[in-house]
Structure formats: structure tokens, C-alpha cells
């Protein structure tokens, strides 16, 4: 290794996906469809026909923006399952569209924006302004993080 080489990432080298056979995918699984991480909402297979292999027809919703994606492939085809992580953070501040979140160790996380869904963003913003006690759920998949839900911790209805 030369003196000019530097490493910018602290990545442990863990894969963001894992192989899964198309025929073994079930509703609720998260797989790559059209290049997007999608939660499978419908899955059907056709029997082996005169022109080849059994086919799997998979329909999923993007886990970040809920757009619909479909894929049809041989049921023996290897697809990519998605490694997902879900964490909850306490909202400390909202400035513009940027969130300041408190992590479990007490440090601040300031690299996430409010969700793109305007209705969810407004609910988070108004709950935080009313009582300041809001926890958001953040999903991490394929190197992307996004706020997907929240809860009001104030105990008020």
C-alpha cells in the first residue's frame, strides 16, 4: 500500500443484498424490483409450459416512496433480497425540512430530511410543534435512509 492511498469509508464490507430464488419469495419479503427495494405485495407462479420454465410474477411497492414495480422471471432465477435495518430516533429539532435526531448513545444525527410524503411530513412537524415529544422510525436499505413513520410520545390523544 502506498503512502498516497486513503480510505474514506468505515464500511465493514457487509453486503446490502442477499441472493434469493424467485420461486421462494413470499408476500412481505423485501427484494430488488426494477433496481428499487420493494416490499412484495403479490406473488404468483405459473406452471412449466411448453415454452420453458415456470415463471414467477412479483409485484412490490418501493419501501421509500410506495411506487409500484413488477417483475416476471423464471422461478429458478436468483433475485436480490434486501438487508434492511429499522431504528427509532427522538426528534430534537426541525429546521426547514432537516431533522435533528438524538441517537441511542446521546449523539445527534443531522443528515436526514422530513419524508417526501407531504402528509406525513406535516403530521411530524405539527406533532413536534405541539408537544416536542416525537419519535421517528428510520429505515435503512441499499445505502439509503428515510423516515417512514412516527409516534407522538406525549401520551396525549
C-alpha positions as CSV (number, residue, x, y, z in Angstrom):
1,X,0.0,0.0,0.0
2,X,1.4,3.4,-1.0
3,X,1.5,6.5,1.1
4,X,-1.0,8.1,-1.2
5,X,-3.8,5.7,-0.6
6,X,-6.5,6.7,1.8
7,X,-9.7,5.0,2.9
8,X,-12.7,7.3,3.2
9,X,-15.3,4.7,4.3
10,X,-15.7,2.9,7.6
11,X,-17.8,0.2,5.9
12,X,-17.3,-3.3,7.3
13,X,-17.9,-4.7,3.9
14,X,-21.3,-6.2,4.7
15,X,-23.5,-6.8,1.7
16,X,-26.6,-4.7,1.1
17,X,-28.4,-7.7,-0.5
18,X,-28.5,-11.4,-0.4
19,X,-29.5,-14.0,-3.1
20,X,-33.0,-15.4,-3.0
21,X,-34.7,-17.7,-5.5
22,X,-37.7,-16.1,-7.2
23,X,-39.9,-19.1,-6.6
24,X,-39.3,-18.9,-2.8
25,X,-40.3,-15.2,-2.4
26,X,-43.4,-14.6,-0.3
27,X,-45.6,-11.6,0.4
28,X,-43.9,-9.3,2.8
29,X,-40.4,-10.1,1.6
30,X,-38.2,-7.1,0.5
31,X,-36.5,-7.7,-2.8
32,X,-35.0,-5.6,-5.6
33,X,-37.5,-5.0,-8.4
34,X,-36.5,-2.7,-11.3
35,X,-33.5,-1.6,-9.3
36,X,-35.6,-0.5,-6.3
37,X,-36.0,-2.1,-2.8
38,X,-39.7,-3.2,-2.8
39,X,-41.9,-4.9,-0.3
40,X,-43.7,-7.8,-2.1
41,X,-47.5,-7.3,-2.1
42,X,-48.4,-10.0,-4.6
43,X,-46.6,-13.1,-5.9
44,X,-47.8,-15.7,-8.3
45,X,-46.2,-18.6,-10.2
46,X,-47.2,-20.2,-13.4
47,X,-46.6,-23.9,-14.1
48,X,-43.9,-25.1,-16.5
49,X,-45.3,-24.7,-20.0
50,X,-44.4,-25.9,-23.5
51,X,-42.0,-23.0,-23.9
52,X,-39.8,-23.2,-20.9
53,X,-39.6,-22.8,-17.2
54,X,-42.2,-21.9,-14.5
55,X,-42.5,-18.2,-14.2
56,X,-42.8,-16.0,-11.1
57,X,-44.8,-12.8,-11.3
58,X,-43.8,-10.5,-8.5
59,X,-45.5,-7.1,-7.6
60,X,-44.0,-4.9,-5.0
61,X,-44.2,-1.4,-3.6
62,X,-41.0,0.7,-3.2
63,X,-40.2,0.9,0.6
64,X,-39.3,4.6,0.3
65,X,-41.9,6.1,-2.0
66,X,-44.5,3.3,-2.4
67,X,-44.3,3.3,-6.2
68,X,-45.4,0.0,-7.7
69,X,-42.9,-2.2,-9.5
70,X,-43.4,-5.6,-11.2
71,X,-41.1,-8.3,-12.5
72,X,-41.7,-11.6,-14.3
73,X,-38.8,-14.1,-14.3
74,X,-38.2,-17.8,-14.2
75,X,-39.0,-19.2,-10.7
76,X,-35.5,-20.7,-10.6
77,X,-33.9,-17.2,-11.2
78,X,-31.8,-15.7,-8.4
79,X,-33.0,-12.3,-7.3
80,X,-31.6,-10.0,-4.6
81,X,-33.2,-9.8,-1.2
82,X,-32.7,-6.5,0.6
83,X,-30.9,-6.2,4.0
84,X,-33.0,-3.7,6.0
85,X,-32.5,-2.0,9.3
86,X,-35.2,-0.1,11.2
87,X,-34.3,2.3,14.0
88,X,-36.1,4.8,16.1
89,X,-34.8,8.3,17.0
90,X,-36.2,11.1,19.1
91,X,-36.8,14.3,17.2
92,X,-34.9,17.2,18.8
93,X,-35.4,19.9,16.2
94,X,-36.9,20.5,12.8
95,X,-35.3,23.4,10.8
96,X,-36.7,23.8,7.3
97,X,-37.0,20.2,6.1
98,X,-34.0,18.9,8.0
99,X,-34.4,16.8,11.2
100,X,-32.1,16.8,14.2
101,X,-32.4,13.4,15.8
102,X,-31.0,12.0,19.0
103,X,-29.4,8.6,18.7
104,X,-29.3,6.0,21.5
105,X,-25.9,7.0,22.6
106,X,-26.9,10.6,23.0
107,X,-25.2,11.9,19.9
108,X,-27.0,14.0,17.3
109,X,-27.9,12.8,13.8
110,X,-28.4,15.7,11.4
111,X,-28.3,14.1,7.9
112,X,-32.0,13.2,7.5
113,X,-34.8,15.2,5.9
114,X,-38.5,15.0,6.6
115,X,-40.3,12.4,4.4
116,X,-41.1,13.3,0.8
117,X,-44.8,12.4,1.6
118,X,-46.2,15.9,2.4
119,X,-49.0,14.5,4.6
120,X,-46.5,12.5,6.8
121,X,-44.1,15.5,6.9
122,X,-46.9,17.8,8.1
123,X,-48.0,15.3,10.8
124,X,-44.5,15.0,12.1
125,X,-43.9,18.8,12.0
126,X,-47.2,19.6,13.8
127,X,-46.8,16.9,16.5
128,X,-43.3,18.3,17.2
129,X,-44.5,21.9,17.4
130,X,-47.4,21.0,19.7
131,X,-45.5,19.0,22.3
132,X,-41.9,18.4,21.2
133,X,-42.0,14.7,22.0
134,X,-41.9,12.8,18.8
135,X,-40.0,9.6,17.8
136,X,-39.5,8.8,14.1
137,X,-38.8,5.4,12.6
138,X,-36.0,5.3,10.1
139,X,-35.5,2.5,7.6
140,X,-32.0,1.9,6.1
141,X,-31.8,-0.2,2.9
142,X,-29.4,-0.1,-0.1
143,X,-27.4,2.7,1.4
144,X,-30.4,5.0,1.7
145,X,-32.1,6.2,4.9
146,X,-35.6,7.6,5.1
147,X,-38.2,8.4,7.8
148,X,-41.2,6.1,7.2
149,X,-43.4,6.7,10.3
150,X,-43.6,8.5,13.7
151,X,-45.2,8.3,17.1
152,X,-46.3,11.0,19.4
153,X,-44.6,10.3,22.8
154,X,-46.5,12.9,24.8
155,X,-49.3,10.5,25.7
156,X,-51.9,13.0,24.5
157,X,-54.6,11.8,22.1
